[in-house]
Amino acid sequence: MKTIIIDPGHGGPDSGATGFGLREADVSLLLAELVGDYFGKYPDAVVSFTRNRNTSSSYPGPPEGLYKRIKYANSKNADLFLSLHCNSGGGSGFESYIAKGAPAKTQRIQKAINESVLGYLKGYRIGPHGNAAKNDTQGAHSRIAVLRDTRMSAVLLECLFIDNPRENKLLRDQRFLDGLARVIVKGVAAAFGLKEKVDKPMYRVTVDGEVIYDTAYEEKIVGIVLEATKKQAEVILLKKL
């Protein structure tokens, strides 16, 4: 059994980066919830969150909140601390961080996540921000403490640039975030050798010739069908896989 701590970056009075009215804290929380949902397909994975919707409005900001998260993760004797963020500063793309001098196991996890995520982003014509795999060269920034001070493998993901107009639009798109969450989990699962168990049949949802996603969750199917009908889609297909 593997225990994964999911850390939605920022929260409470700490909005994180912002762009065009979108807050990093909100994006990371939604992405974290989706990631948690997908881990539910792996019977050998248990997840826990450093914050959720009930705590995000009152969660103390850094440094107090940051070190509470680290203490919480260490108390769980977890196998992975996965911190989810968005980038800013006028760039583009995806990158991940691990602690400088991290063990080979952590490096393998980072590599597996990068390969899975970048494969997905390629379909959106988005690549890595420089070299996607980085260590904590941002050591002066307190957020990197989650990589140095956690007593387990820790990977911090910077999922696109919130102040990039095109990427900001994607970060507002539920379908994009759902797909991103899926491939993040697939990367972690590949690194740990976790086997997916699907108790329900998988269906492929296609709208006007575009594959939206493959899912076994009825609520996701209903959601995309409702969205497609609102947009007056011509053809909505549901195919059992």
Buried (B, 14 or more C-beta within 10 A) or exposed (E): EBBBBBBBBBBBEBBBBBBEEBBBBBBBBBBBBBBBBBBEBBEEBBBBBBBBEEBBEEBBEBEEBBBBBBEBBBEBEBBBBBBBBBBBEEBBBBBBBBBEEBEEBBBBBBBBBBBBBBEBBEEBEBEBBEEBBBBBEEEEEEBBBBBBBBEBBBBBBBBBBBBBEEBBEBBBEEBBBBBBBBBBBBBBBBBBEBEBEEEEEEBBBBBEEEEBBBBBBEEBBEBBBEBBEEEEBEEBEEEEE
